Each structure stands twice: as structure tokens, then as C-alpha cells.
Amino acid sequence: MTENRVAVVTGASRGAGKGIALALGAAGMTVYVTGRTRAEGGADLPGTVSGTAEEIDARGGTGVPVICDHSDDAQVRALFERVEREHGALDVLVNNAFTIPDGLTDKGPFWEKPLALQSMFDVGMRSAYVASYYAAPLLIERDTALVVNTSSFGGRCYMHGPAYGAGKAAVDKMAHDMAEDFRPHNVAVISLWMGLLKTERNRALFDGVPDRYESFAAGAETPEFSGRLIDALARSADPMKWTGQVLIGAELGAELGVTDIDGSRPRSHRGMLGDPPTFSAAVVK
């Protein structure tokens, strides 16, 4: 990888994307931070793209805030045109933008939940494809580069219903198939199953009912752990070793010697939630 590394992290006003962006910034990267929130109060939860970028600067990286609605292909294209003008290439793309509709975690069958849950197919599944499409010419300019789709065990087990599960399974398979196309260009593509995260949303949940969620909170990862994993993977001697795979973050951390910000080692939920999928090696073109 080049010394002046450039990353794009989508959906990084808050949550997993913010933690990933901060960790990459702390590793010295220039990080383009995308999201829709311009100012505090513009969303139900705290966090803005400029706030994330400023914190990246404070940690030694360079944060570049970009207001971008990832449901709008023209805005996504403009984002990567800007990266091309300013840097000419891209080292790391993290497809993290994701919409969380009201009713996602409601109890009951899918037909009793809002039909709007299908919006996860747009900002989530589809947005990962579009961002990768426009980023591809920049990624192949590097000797080696990395694409990460953030995902979860919901791609394999029942989690929040079929809309959520279908979206996560899709980005997992997308990583596998994009890896085949990127392979001749030495661009590694993986899908990363994160554990329960200490995001702004989940912290509010933990604090609201501490007795109920105490055990969950104790085993949660910080969002920055995922960013540390991505940086370690990008810096590894052979990122192509993992290309096309769905990886459990906690297990990748153990393999790469990466710890969370407090020095702890998050534990894998494989035993409770299941194994990552194994895809066929067959290639039909």
C-alpha cells in the first residue's frame, strides 16, 4: 500500500461507520466521510459528517466530510469523481451506508411490520453495489487495494426478519462475486461480520434498560475495533489471502493480533449465531 493512503467510508456520521473512519484516520489515512447529516439535530441520534471528519483530524489523519445520499446515484458518482480529482486513486472502500427503518426490531412476522423495511435493499444492498461500481477504476489504480462490506450474522441466521437478512446475505455474496472480477487487479474484497457494537443507538438501549442488557453490553465491541481490523487487513502482506470471504470480525482480530481500544479481544458469536457461508468455487462467465 502507498504511504499516503486514501479511504472512503460510507455512512460515517455515527455508528459503525464513524468508528471505522476514526480508526482509519488514527492510522494516518485521508478518510472521506459520507453521510446525510449536516448539523446536530438533523437526525434522531448525535453525529455529523463534519464532526467525524474533525475527530479524524484530531487523531492524526485527514478527514474529508462529504454530504452524500447513497440512494442517489448521481451524488455517489460525484463523490468518487471528487476522490479522483483530488487523489487519482483509492486504497480502501468501506461500504457501510445502511438505513434503519422504524419497526425493524418490532416483534412479529414481516407482514405485520412496515413495508418500508424494504428500504434496506436500497441504502444497504444496492448502495454497496453502486459505490463499488464508481470506486472500481480508482481501486485498480493501486498495486493493491481493499473493499469491505460491513455485514452481520443476520446474513445467515434469522435476525430482525427477512428484509434485514436478505440485505445482509446479498452484500456477503456481492463481496464473493466482486472478488472474482477484482482478482486480476489485486483488489481484495471481503464482507465483515461485526459483533454487537457500542454505537450511539445501542448505548441508548443499554442505558435505558441496564438490567436487561447488562450482559450484552459487557460483550459488545466498539465500532473502532472494526476499523482497526480493516487497517490491519489492508496493511497485511497478502490481503488477497482473504478475498471473496465472509469473515467474523472477532476471529479475524485473533488471527491478525488486533484488539479493541481497551485492549480486550472480542469473542466470536459463531457458536450461537452460526458459520459464515461457504460459496461454490465454480465460475460461470
N, C-alpha and C positions, 0 to 999 in steps of 0.2 A: 504494500500500500504506500501511497505517497505520504510525505510528511504533512503537507497542507491538506488534510482530509476534509471532505465535504459530505454532509449528510442532510437528508430531508426526512423529517419525522412528521407524519400527518396526524391531525387530531391531537395537538400537543398543548392546548390551553390549560389542560388539567389532566388528572388521572394517569393512566399508564403512559400515554404519550409524553406528558410533561416529565415524568420520572426518567423515561428513556432519553429524552432530549437533554436533560440536565446531566445525566451520566456521560453521554457522548461529548457534551460541552466540557465537562471536567477532564475528559481525556484529550482536550485540545482541539477538538473539531470545530469547524464552522457548521452550524446547525440551522437549517431553515425550518422554522416552527410554523406549522399551519393550523388554522382553526377559524372559527367564525366570530369569536368573542373579542370585540374591540376594547370594551371598558367593563370594569367591575359593575355588577348589577345587570349585565346583559344576558346572564344565564342564571339558572337556579343555584348553581354552585360557584364558588370563587374560582378565579383564574382567567387569564387573558393571554393572547399570543405574545403581546409585548412584555407582560410580566414574566413569562417563561424565558423569553429572549434576554431580558435584563439579568435574570438569575444565571443564565448561561455565561454571560459576560463576567459576572462576579466570580464565577468558578474557573475562569481562565480560558474559556472558549470564546467563540464569536456567535452570538445569537442574532438571527435574522427573522423578524416577525413578518408573516405573510397572511393577510386575511384571505381565506380561500374556502369556499363552499364546495365540498367534494362531491356534491350532487350535480354540479355544473361543470361539464367537460371543458368549456372554454376557459374557466378560471384555472382548472388543473393544467391545461396546456400552457397558459400564461405563466404559471408557477415555474414549470420546467424550462420554458423559454428564458425566463429570468436567470435561472441557475446556469444555463448555457452561456448567456451573455457575460455573466459575472465570473464564471469559473471554467466553463468549457467542458466539464466532466463531473461525474458524481461517483462517490465511493460507496455510500450506504443509503439505501432507501428503506424506511420502516413504514409499512402500510398498517397504520393503527387507527385511522379515522373510523368512527363507528357511532351510529345513532342508538340511543337507548330510549325507546318509546315508552310512554305511560302504559302501565299494565303488563310489562314484560314479566315481572316476578309475581303477578297475581296467581292465586291458586285456581285450579280448574282446567278443563280441556281447552284446546286452542280456539274452538268455535265460540267460546264464551268470553274470549279476550278480544281486544280491539283488532279490527282488520289492519289497522295501521302498523301492526308489528312487521308487516312485510317491508316497511321502510328500511329494515336491517339488510335487505337484499340490495338496496341502493347504496347507502353510505355504510359500507362494510364489505360486502362481497363485490359489488360492481366497482366501487371506488378503488379497491385494491388493483383490479384489472386495469382500470383507466390510468391510474398513477404509474403503474409498471409499464404500460404502453408508452407513455410520454417520456418516462425516465430511461427507457432501454437504450436509445442512442447515446446517452450520456454515460451510462454504466459501462458500455462496451468500449469506451474510450480509455478506461483504466486497464492496467495489466491484470488486476483482479479487483472484484467488487462484490457487494453483498446486498441481497434483498431479503427482508424479513417481514413475513405476515404475522402480526400478533393474533393469537388464537387461544383456544381453551379446550379443556376436556369435554366441553359441550359438543365438540365435533364428533365424539364417539359415544358418549352416554346421553341419556335424556337429561336435559338441563334447560329449564325455562320454556320448554315446548319446541315444536317442530320448526318454527321460523328461526329461532336462535340456532338450533342445532344444524339446520340446513346451511345457514350462513357460515358457520364455523367450519363445517365439513367442506364447504366449497373453497374457502381460502386455503385449507390444507391441501386439497387436490390441485388447486391452482399452483401452489408452490412446487409440487411434484412435477407438473407438466411444464411450467415455465423453466424449471431447471434443465429440462431436456433441450429446449430451444437456446438457452443461455450457455449451455455447456461448452460449445466451441470457443466462446468468448471469455471463459474463465470467470464467469459471474455465478456465484453460489446463491441459491435460493432455498430458504427454509421457512417452515411455519413453526412458531414458538408457542408452546402451550404454557401460559403463565399460571401460577397458582392464585389463591385468593390474595388480592392486593390491598394494601393500606392506602386506598385512594380517598379523595375528599368525600365521595359518595359513601364508601364503605365505613370510613371513620365516623360519619354522622350516624350510620346504622349501629355501629358498635357502641357509640356513646349513648345513643338513645335507649337501648335496652342492654345494658352491660352484662347483666346476669345471663341472658340468653346467648350472647355472642362472645362471652369471655374466652372460651376455648378456641373459637375460630380466630379471634383477634390475635391470640397468642401465637398461632402458627402462620399468620399472614406474612407475605413478603412486601417489601417496599417496591414501588414501581421502578426505583433506580436499580434494583437488582437485575431486572430485565435489560436495562441499558448497559450495565456492566457486562452482562453475558454477550450482548451484541458487539460491544467493543472488543472483548476478548476473542470472539469468533472471527471478527474482521482482521484482527492482528495475528491470528494463528498462522502457523507455517503453511497450512494447506486447508483453507476454508472449503475447498471443493470436496473434502472428505465427507462433509455433512450435506452436500447439496441434494435437493429433492426430498429431504426427510422432514417428518414432523417430530420435533424434539421437545421433551419435557424440560422446562427451564431448570428445575431443581437438579435434575440428573446431568444436564449439560454443565451446570455450575460445578458439580462434583468432579466431572471429567476435566474441566479447564482450570480448576482451583479458584473459582470465583466465589466470594462471599457477599452477603448483604452488607449494607452500610454499617451495621453494628457488629460485623464480624461473624454473624451466625450463618449457618448453612441451611437454607430452606429444605424441607423434606418433600419428597415426591409423593403425589397422591395416586400413583399408578395402581396400587393395591386396592384402593377404594373406588376409583373412577374409571379405571381401565387403561389398556395399552393404546399407544398411537397406532394409526392404521399402517398396514404394510401393503404397498401398491405393487402391482404386477410390473415386472421388468420389460414386458413386451412394449414395443414401439411401433405404432402403425402410422405411416405418413402417406 
